[in-house]
């Protein structure tokens, strides 16, 4: 029996063309204080890490294991987002069995871009309202 990909939402639902999406994204349009704190942390922590990395690399050096882990985690996170979150969960571009779906969800989560369901909902809304009112990725969204 052929199975359909387990996608959170299909855009080809009956009446989907007539239905309009609300202006708010999943979780709300306003940034909560925890989100603002996380945003600040994502800006400040990498800068502090860079400042700390220079004397550490100078004093103790960077091993091949460090470089290998960096490259491996980078590729795992990138593929989790592009293949898993974007192509599979958002667009349903291919079919995958349960172990692969779990692996893609975990790999994408390692990129620390938020919960899978919220990421998918925001990205679908972004495609629907690209560069217009209601686009959750708009640079003008928060003023």
HELIX and SHEET records of a PDB file:
HELIX    1   1 UNK A   33  UNK A   59  1                                  27    
HELIX    2   2 UNK A   64  UNK A   79  1                                  16    
HELIX    3   3 UNK A   80  UNK A   90  3                                  11    
HELIX    4   4 UNK A   98  UNK A  109  1                                  12    
HELIX    5   5 UNK A  116  UNK A  128  1                                  13    
END                                                                             
